[in-house]
Amino acid sequence: MYYIENHKIEVVNTFFGKEKVLLNGKTISEKPSRIGTIHKFSIGKNEYRISQRDYSSQKEGNFFEIRRNGMPISLINLWPRTSTQLLILVVIMGLGFGFTLGILLYNWLWPAIGV
């Protein structure tokens, strides 16, 4: 996710091997996901080009090269985490919360009877 001129730009890889570029949530470009694929679009009078970086030269969290009117611009990817990482985090937290709640309910409903 990037922000350009107060517009949110997202590059999303679909399950079917397509790469989509979204401008404020609307698809503006969709092509097969490969290194070297170039997405072109305009915002106002500026022409933009987004392409995937070579994996050997990419910096952490900056997977795409973005050019405005042919000149590279430096943007930081605001959300470099993938949805898979988020899903794993939610599942782990849900299991931990469920286990804790289960123990508390069990102790509340069936308290230990002292001898």
C-alpha positions in Angstrom: 0.0 0.0 0.0 1.4 3.4 -1.0 0.0 6.9 -0.9 0.6 9.2 -3.9 -0.9 12.7 -4.0 -3.4 11.8 -1.3 -4.6 8.7 -3.3 -4.2 5.2 -1.9 -2.4 2.8 -4.3 -2.5 -0.9 -3.6 -0.8 -3.7 -5.5 -2.6 -7.0 -4.9 -1.8 -10.5 -6.2 -4.9 -12.6 -6.8 -5.3 -16.4 -6.3 -5.3 -16.9 -10.1 -1.8 -15.4 -10.7 -2.9 -11.9 -11.6 -1.5 -8.7 -10.3 -4.0 -5.8 -9.7 -3.3 -2.1 -9.1 -6.0 -0.4 -7.1 -6.5 3.4 -7.0 -8.6 4.3 -4.0 -10.1 0.7 -4.0 -10.9 0.6 -7.7 -9.0 -1.6 -10.2 -7.0 0.5 -12.7 -4.7 -2.2 -14.1 -4.7 -6.0 -14.1 -2.0 -8.1 -15.6 -0.3 -11.5 -15.1 2.0 -11.5 -12.0 5.6 -11.7 -13.4 8.8 -9.8 -12.8 8.9 -7.1 -15.4 5.2 -6.5 -15.6 4.5 -2.8 -15.9 1.3 -1.1 -14.8 0.6 2.4 -16.2 -2.0 4.9 -15.0 -2.5 8.7 -14.6 -3.4 10.8 -11.6 -4.2 14.3 -12.7 -1.5 15.5 -15.2 1.1 13.0 -13.9 1.7 9.6 -15.6 2.7 6.8 -13.2 4.4 3.5 -13.9 4.6 0.7 -11.3 6.8 -2.4 -11.8 8.0 -5.2 -9.6 11.6 -4.8 -8.4 14.2 -7.5 -9.0 14.2 -9.6 -5.8 18.1 -9.5 -5.5 18.1 -5.6 -5.2 15.0 -4.9 -3.2 15.0 -3.2 0.2 12.9 -4.6 3.0 9.2 -3.5 2.5 9.8 -1.9 -0.9 8.8 -4.4 -3.5 7.8 -2.1 -6.4 9.5 0.7 -8.3 7.2 3.6 -8.9 8.0 6.3 -11.5 6.2 9.6 -12.0 6.6 11.0 -15.5 9.6 8.7 -16.1 11.5 9.7 -12.9 11.7 7.2 -10.0 10.1 8.4 -6.8 10.9 7.0 -3.4 7.9 5.7 -1.5 7.7 3.4 1.5 5.3 0.4 1.5 3.1 1.1 4.5 1.8 -2.5 5.0 4.5 -5.0 3.9 2.9 -7.9 5.7 0.9 -10.4 3.8 -2.7 -11.5 4.5 -1.3 -15.0 5.3 0.7 -13.5 8.2 -2.3 -11.7 9.5 -4.5 -14.9 9.3 -1.9 -16.8 11.2 -1.8 -14.1 13.9 -5.6 -14.1 14.2 -5.8 -17.9 14.5 -3.1 -18.0 17.2 -4.7 -15.2 19.2 -8.1 -16.9 18.8 -6.8 -20.2 20.1 -5.2 -18.6 23.1 -8.3 -16.6 23.9 -10.6 -19.6 23.5 -8.4 -21.8 25.7 -8.3 -19.2 28.5 -12.0 -18.6 28.3 -12.7 -22.4 28.4 -10.6 -22.8 31.5 -12.4 -19.9 33.2 -15.8 -21.2 32.3 -15.0 -24.7 33.4 -13.8 -23.5 36.8 -16.8 -21.3 37.2 -19.4 -23.9 36.2 -17.8 -26.9 38.0 -15.9 -25.6 40.9 -13.5 -28.0 42.7 -15.2 -29.4 45.8 -12.9 -29.5 48.8 -12.5 -32.6 50.8 
